[in-house]
Amino acid sequence: MPAPSVKIPSRRIPSGHCNPLPPNPICPECACASVRYGVRRLKYGASQRYMCKKCGKIFTDRKLKHRSYPPKIVLNAISYYNLGHTLEQTRKEISRRFRHAVPPTTIHSWVKYYSKLCTFSRLREEAARMFSPEEMLLAQNFDHGQVYAFRLHKAKLELLSKELPGQKSSLLKAYLEKIPTKDFPHHIFRMGGEGMEKRASQMEMQTLDFIRIRKENRANVLAGLALRLAKTNKERHETIQKFMLANDSVTIAAEVPVYLTADDIEYFKGKGFTLNFENYRTPVTGHIDVLQIRNGLIHILDYKPEANKTNAASQLTIYALALASRTKLAVKDFKCAWFDEKNYYEFFPLHAVYGKQLI
């Protein structure tokens, strides 16, 4: 039976619009592309409707359950609760911020439903015994040429220490806890002067041939949820970082400052690493978007919009070398990945700069 003739409404983006509309979901009936088709008014807010270009089916984006409330209320409530607050405290905070009275039982149902994605829920009770909600997350802004919002989840850092054998956890912890103190060399992140750029994100370092694995990761889903809270493109990085810190069970820090000195580079070269930093000033500086402890390794993650069109291997390898130098850990203790809400590309930084057969 031929598909019905459907009049497709135009989808205009105002001239000069700096925040493009997100991609539309596919049709649940025939998996074809869709266009926006007005909104459905709900008790609290509205839900975007879509029309399939092929079969004409009209549907809403069903990715977020309990959509009678706006996503910002659902997701902020889950995050606030997972930071150690009680259901009643969460209710009061949501009422204060959004002027909506949400029953504690409803908030509890959201937390329970999303617990498979927001996995911190299984650590929350133990974390709450260790730290109050005000103490659980350390947050401090640093002027490093621009403002970087360093955050450290103290409870997860303690709870995940057993994931790293030997002295590895104490070495990592010592570095992270030093960052917000006067003993950390914050001045080197503000150094000016002539010469080529010294930020890792602006460098192109040649790497060896290595295996890059494209896979699905919980970070993709969490990023997709968090992006519903970002009002502009500029807010995407920080919104994703805050959401992952509050809600997953492995993210321990965000916007972690790291630096690589000339002495560090010479040390790695002396060990047989292939590095070409001759044309760049040192120290080379950078900020790790997301730092995780998972499966016995330290994971360095960088959020890249349209990750499938980006190769962040050079930048992430520099981050791994810098953090290994600062913590006195081995480069083999690190794994790197860049990601967005759809893609996740993972590799071992050691394989990018060290070609000898490992024993």
TORFIMAR-749357 format. One line per 5 residues: their letters; for each residue x, y, z of C-alpha. Coordinates in Angstrom, 2 decimals, decimal comma, always signed. Example, Ala and Ser with C-alpha at 12.3 -4.5 7.8 and 13.67 -1.06 7.14 Angstrom:
BEGIN
as = +12,30 -4,50 +7,80 ~ +13,67 -1,06 +7,14
This chain:
BEGIN
mpaps = +0,00 +0,00 +0,00 ~ +1,60 +3,34 -1,01 ~ +2,52 +5,80 +1,69 ~ +0,00 +8,60 +2,22 ~ +0,73 +12,02 +0,84
vkips = +2,01 +14,14 +3,68 ~ +2,48 +17,87 +3,81 ~ +5,72 +18,51 +5,67 ~ +5,94 +21,73 +7,65 ~ +9,09 +23,79 +7,09
rrips = +11,78 +23,77 +9,76 ~ +13,34 +27,19 +9,86 ~ +16,30 +28,32 +11,89 ~ +16,35 +32,08 +12,42 ~ +19,16 +33,96 +10,69
ghcnp = +22,21 +34,28 +12,92 ~ +20,97 +31,55 +15,30 ~ +24,04 +30,34 +17,21 ~ +22,54 +27,23 +18,78 ~ +21,37 +24,83 +16,01
lppnp = +18,41 +22,59 +16,75 ~ +19,37 +19,07 +17,84 ~ +18,92 +16,21 +15,36 ~ +15,39 +14,85 +15,16 ~ +14,60 +11,30 +16,33
icpec = +13,81 +8,61 +13,76 ~ +10,26 +7,40 +13,26 ~ +9,38 +4,54 +15,66 ~ +7,17 +3,01 +12,96 ~ +9,47 +2,83 +9,91
acasv = +12,83 +4,21 +11,19 ~ +12,82 +7,06 +8,66 ~ +13,76 +10,69 +9,19 ~ +11,32 +13,10 +10,78 ~ +10,65 +16,81 +10,99
rygvr = +9,34 +18,92 +13,85 ~ +5,55 +19,15 +13,97 ~ +4,51 +21,53 +16,70 ~ +4,42 +20,87 +20,43 ~ +2,15 +18,97 +22,77
rlkyg = +1,07 +20,97 +25,80 ~ +1,53 +19,14 +29,10 ~ +0,71 +19,87 +32,70 ~ +4,20 +21,29 +33,25 ~ +5,69 +22,64 +30,04
asqry = +5,49 +21,08 +26,58 ~ +6,72 +18,09 +24,57 ~ +8,10 +18,40 +21,03 ~ +6,12 +16,50 +18,37 ~ +7,58 +15,07 +15,16
mckkc = +6,20 +13,85 +11,82 ~ +7,77 +11,06 +9,77 ~ +8,76 +12,21 +6,29 ~ +7,77 +8,85 +4,77 ~ +4,71 +7,42 +6,50
gkift = +3,33 +10,56 +8,14 ~ +3,27 +9,16 +11,68 ~ +3,15 +11,84 +14,37 ~ +5,03 +11,07 +17,59 ~ +6,92 +12,62 +20,46
drklk = +10,49 +12,05 +21,60 ~ +10,09 +9,32 +24,22 ~ +13,69 +9,15 +25,38 ~ +12,87 +10,84 +28,69 ~ +10,37 +9,05 +30,90
hrsyp = +7,96 +10,98 +33,16 ~ +7,80 +13,71 +30,54 ~ +4,74 +15,34 +32,10 ~ +7,44 +17,35 +33,88 ~ +10,10 +19,26 +31,91
pkivl = +13,44 +17,40 +31,54 ~ +15,22 +20,14 +33,50 ~ +13,10 +19,32 +36,58 ~ +13,51 +15,55 +36,32 ~ +17,27 +15,61 +35,69
naisy = +18,08 +18,35 +38,20 ~ +16,10 +16,50 +40,87 ~ +18,04 +13,29 +40,25 ~ +21,37 +15,15 +40,35 ~ +20,52 +17,04 +43,53
ynlgh = +19,41 +13,86 +45,27 ~ +22,53 +11,96 +44,18 ~ +24,70 +14,66 +45,69 ~ +23,52 +13,42 +49,07 ~ +20,40 +15,45 +49,78
tleqt = +17,25 +13,81 +51,13 ~ +14,07 +13,51 +49,09 ~ +12,49 +16,28 +51,16 ~ +15,51 +18,56 +50,66 ~ +15,36 +17,80 +46,94
rkeis = +11,66 +18,64 +46,84 ~ +12,31 +22,00 +48,48 ~ +15,20 +22,80 +46,13 ~ +13,16 +21,98 +43,02 ~ +10,28 +24,08 +44,32
rrfrh = +12,63 +27,00 +44,99 ~ +14,40 +26,82 +41,60 ~ +11,54 +25,94 +39,28 ~ +8,38 +26,97 +41,16 ~ +6,91 +23,46 +40,82
avppt = +5,73 +21,32 +43,73 ~ +6,93 +17,80 +43,00 ~ +6,00 +15,13 +45,56 ~ +8,95 +13,24 +47,12 ~ +7,39 +9,98 +45,92
tihsw = +7,59 +11,22 +42,33 ~ +11,24 +12,20 +42,75 ~ +11,95 +8,76 +44,20 ~ +10,32 +7,13 +41,16 ~ +12,61 +9,14 +38,85
vkyys = +15,71 +8,15 +40,82 ~ +14,70 +4,48 +40,77 ~ +13,87 +4,46 +37,05 ~ +17,16 +6,08 +36,01 ~ +19,33 +4,11 +38,45
klctf = +20,59 +1,82 +35,66 ~ +22,06 +4,85 +33,92 ~ +22,75 +7,07 +36,92 ~ +24,73 +4,35 +38,67 ~ +25,94 +6,49 +41,56
srlre = +22,69 +5,48 +43,27 ~ +24,34 +2,21 +44,33 ~ +27,18 +4,13 +46,03 ~ +25,06 +6,96 +47,38 ~ +24,25 +5,49 +50,80
eaarm = +27,87 +4,76 +51,62 ~ +29,00 +8,11 +50,21 ~ +26,43 +9,95 +52,33 ~ +27,88 +8,35 +55,47 ~ +31,32 +9,69 +54,54
fspee = +30,46 +13,23 +53,45 ~ +27,63 +15,70 +53,89 ~ +26,02 +17,07 +50,72 ~ +28,00 +20,29 +51,17 ~ +31,31 +18,39 +51,45
mllaq = +30,83 +15,68 +48,83 ~ +31,79 +17,78 +45,81 ~ +34,72 +20,20 +45,86 ~ +34,29 +22,97 +43,28 ~ +36,69 +25,81 +42,57
nfdhg = +37,18 +28,14 +39,61 ~ +40,67 +28,93 +38,33 ~ +41,78 +31,76 +36,07 ~ +44,01 +29,85 +33,65 ~ +43,85 +32,31 +30,79
qvyaf = +40,10 +31,75 +30,96 ~ +37,95 +30,45 +33,80 ~ +38,05 +26,67 +34,34 ~ +35,64 +25,07 +36,84 ~ +37,65 +22,34 +38,56
rlhka = +35,49 +19,81 +40,40 ~ +36,43 +16,82 +42,53 ~ +33,97 +14,23 +43,84 ~ +35,59 +13,39 +47,17 ~ +33,31 +10,46 +47,99
klell = +33,89 +8,66 +44,70 ~ +37,63 +9,27 +44,94 ~ +37,64 +7,47 +48,29 ~ +35,26 +4,68 +47,29 ~ +37,01 +3,88 +44,01
skelp = +40,52 +3,81 +45,49 ~ +40,31 +0,02 +45,79 ~ +40,01 -0,16 +41,98 ~ +43,67 +0,89 +41,65 ~ +46,21 -1,55 +43,09
gqkss = +49,17 -0,66 +45,28 ~ +50,05 +3,00 +45,70 ~ +48,35 +4,15 +42,52 ~ +45,25 +5,53 +44,20 ~ +47,24 +7,48 +46,80
llkay = +49,47 +9,01 +44,08 ~ +46,46 +10,11 +42,05 ~ +44,64 +11,38 +45,12 ~ +47,66 +13,41 +46,24 ~ +47,80 +15,23 +42,90
lekip = +44,06 +15,94 +42,71 ~ +43,94 +17,25 +46,27 ~ +46,92 +19,52 +45,61 ~ +45,20 +21,33 +42,73 ~ +43,01 +23,68 +44,83
tkdfp = +45,93 +24,65 +47,10 ~ +48,54 +27,40 +46,88 ~ +51,22 +24,74 +46,29 ~ +49,89 +24,03 +42,78 ~ +51,66 +26,08 +40,05
hhifr = +48,60 +27,84 +38,67 ~ +50,77 +30,62 +37,24 ~ +52,13 +28,45 +34,43 ~ +48,63 +28,21 +32,92 ~ +48,60 +31,99 +32,53
mggeg = +52,07 +32,35 +31,00 ~ +52,25 +34,47 +27,85 ~ +55,15 +35,19 +25,53 ~ +56,13 +34,57 +21,93 ~ +56,29 +31,22 +20,22
mekra = +53,97 +28,44 +19,20 ~ +50,95 +27,56 +21,32 ~ +51,57 +25,51 +24,42 ~ +48,03 +24,25 +25,04 ~ +47,62 +20,56 +24,31
sqmem = +44,30 +21,15 +22,55 ~ +46,06 +23,36 +19,97 ~ +48,96 +21,00 +19,24 ~ +49,29 +18,32 +16,61 ~ +51,67 +15,65 +17,83
qtldf = +52,56 +12,80 +15,48 ~ +51,61 +9,42 +16,91 ~ +52,46 +5,86 +16,05 ~ +49,93 +3,57 +14,43 ~ +47,62 +2,28 +17,14
irirk = +44,23 +0,65 +17,51 ~ +41,30 +2,98 +18,08 ~ +38,07 +1,25 +19,12 ~ +34,67 +2,72 +18,40 ~ +32,18 +1,46 +20,97
enran = +29,07 +2,33 +22,93 ~ +29,60 +3,63 +26,44 ~ +27,38 +4,89 +29,23 ~ +29,04 +8,28 +28,71 ~ +27,08 +8,61 +25,44
vlagl = +23,72 +8,20 +27,18 ~ +24,66 +10,47 +30,07 ~ +25,85 +13,14 +27,64 ~ +22,56 +12,88 +25,77 ~ +20,59 +13,40 +28,98
alrla = +22,81 +16,23 +30,16 ~ +22,54 +18,10 +26,86 ~ +18,83 +18,57 +27,62 ~ +19,96 +20,90 +30,41 ~ +22,36 +23,00 +28,31
ktnke = +20,73 +26,21 +27,07 ~ +23,57 +27,13 +24,68 ~ +26,49 +25,43 +22,96 ~ +28,84 +27,20 +25,37 ~ +27,24 +25,40 +28,32
rheti = +27,58 +21,87 +26,90 ~ +30,96 +20,91 +28,39 ~ +30,22 +22,09 +31,91 ~ +26,69 +20,68 +31,92 ~ +27,91 +17,22 +30,89
qkfml = +30,72 +17,33 +33,44 ~ +28,39 +18,28 +36,29 ~ +25,83 +15,66 +35,34 ~ +28,38 +12,84 +35,13 ~ +30,03 +13,87 +38,41
andsv = +26,70 +13,80 +40,23 ~ +25,20 +10,70 +38,66 ~ +27,63 +8,09 +37,36 ~ +29,66 +5,79 +39,59 ~ +33,11 +6,30 +38,02
tiaae = +33,68 +10,01 +37,27 ~ +35,86 +11,49 +39,98 ~ +36,89 +14,89 +38,61 ~ +36,37 +17,43 +35,82 ~ +38,48 +20,21 +34,28
vpvyl = +41,64 +18,72 +35,79 ~ +44,66 +20,95 +35,03 ~ +47,78 +19,10 +33,84 ~ +51,12 +20,18 +32,42 ~ +54,10 +18,60 +30,70
taddi = +57,60 +20,07 +31,17 ~ +60,79 +19,83 +29,10 ~ +62,23 +17,49 +31,74 ~ +59,19 +15,22 +31,43 ~ +59,64 +15,03 +27,67
eyfkg = +63,34 +14,20 +27,97 ~ +62,53 +11,48 +30,50 ~ +60,05 +9,80 +28,17 ~ +62,46 +10,04 +25,26 ~ +65,12 +8,40 +27,39
kgftl = +62,72 +5,51 +27,94 ~ +62,24 +5,01 +24,21 ~ +59,04 +7,02 +23,68 ~ +58,51 +8,63 +20,28 ~ +57,78 +12,31 +20,95
nfeny = +58,16 +15,38 +18,73 ~ +57,80 +18,51 +20,82 ~ +60,80 +20,42 +19,43 ~ +58,72 +23,21 +17,89 ~ +56,58 +23,92 +20,93
rtpvt = +57,15 +25,90 +24,07 ~ +57,03 +24,10 +27,39 ~ +55,37 +23,59 +29,72 ~ +52,53 +22,23 +27,60 ~ +49,28 +22,77 +29,51
ghidv = +45,75 +21,45 +29,32 ~ +42,56 +20,62 +31,20 ~ +41,07 +17,13 +31,23 ~ +37,31 +17,29 +30,68 ~ +36,40 +14,14 +32,61
lqirn = +38,55 +11,85 +34,77 ~ +37,32 +8,39 +35,72 ~ +38,49 +5,30 +37,61 ~ +37,16 +2,20 +35,92 ~ +38,24 -1,45 +35,56
glihi = +41,59 -0,89 +37,23 ~ +42,59 +1,98 +34,93 ~ +42,43 +5,77 +34,97 ~ +40,29 +6,99 +32,08 ~ +40,83 +10,41 +30,49
ldykp = +37,76 +11,55 +28,55 ~ +37,22 +14,56 +26,34 ~ +33,80 +15,69 +25,13 ~ +33,88 +16,59 +21,44 ~ +30,69 +17,66 +19,65
eankt = +30,47 +15,63 +16,42 ~ +33,12 +13,27 +17,73 ~ +32,96 +11,19 +14,55 ~ +34,48 +14,13 +12,65 ~ +37,30 +14,67 +15,15
naasq = +40,58 +12,95 +15,97 ~ +41,54 +13,88 +19,53 ~ +44,24 +11,20 +19,93 ~ +47,11 +13,71 +19,99 ~ +45,50 +15,94 +22,62
ltiya = +44,49 +13,03 +24,85 ~ +47,89 +11,37 +24,59 ~ +49,50 +14,60 +25,80 ~ +47,04 +14,67 +28,71 ~ +48,00 +11,10 +29,62
lalas = +51,73 +11,85 +29,47 ~ +51,20 +14,98 +31,58 ~ +49,09 +13,26 +34,24 ~ +51,48 +10,30 +34,35 ~ +54,35 +12,74 +34,94
rtkla = +52,54 +14,66 +37,65 ~ +51,36 +11,57 +39,54 ~ +54,45 +9,37 +38,92 ~ +52,20 +6,69 +37,49 ~ +52,98 +4,62 +34,39
vkdfk = +51,45 +5,61 +31,05 ~ +50,10 +2,06 +30,79 ~ +47,80 +2,88 +33,74 ~ +45,77 +5,22 +31,53 ~ +43,13 +4,83 +28,85
cawfd = +41,77 +7,69 +26,75 ~ +38,58 +8,40 +24,83 ~ +36,76 +11,23 +23,12 ~ +32,99 +11,14 +22,89 ~ +29,68 +12,83 +22,24
eknyy = +26,11 +11,63 +22,77 ~ +26,41 +9,13 +19,89 ~ +30,08 +8,17 +19,52 ~ +32,85 +6,92 +21,79 ~ +36,43 +6,38 +20,53
effpl = +38,82 +4,65 +22,93 ~ +42,56 +3,86 +22,82 ~ +45,61 +3,24 +24,99 ~ +47,88 +6,33 +24,92 ~ +50,94 +4,17 +25,50
havyg = +50,44 +2,54 +22,11 ~ +50,43 +5,97 +20,46 ~ +53,95 +6,91 +21,60 ~ +55,74 +3,67 +22,51 ~ +56,45 +1,08 +19,85
kqli = +58,51 -1,47 +21,74 ~ +57,10 -4,86 +22,59 ~ +55,84 -4,80 +26,16 ~ +56,81 -7,69 +28,42
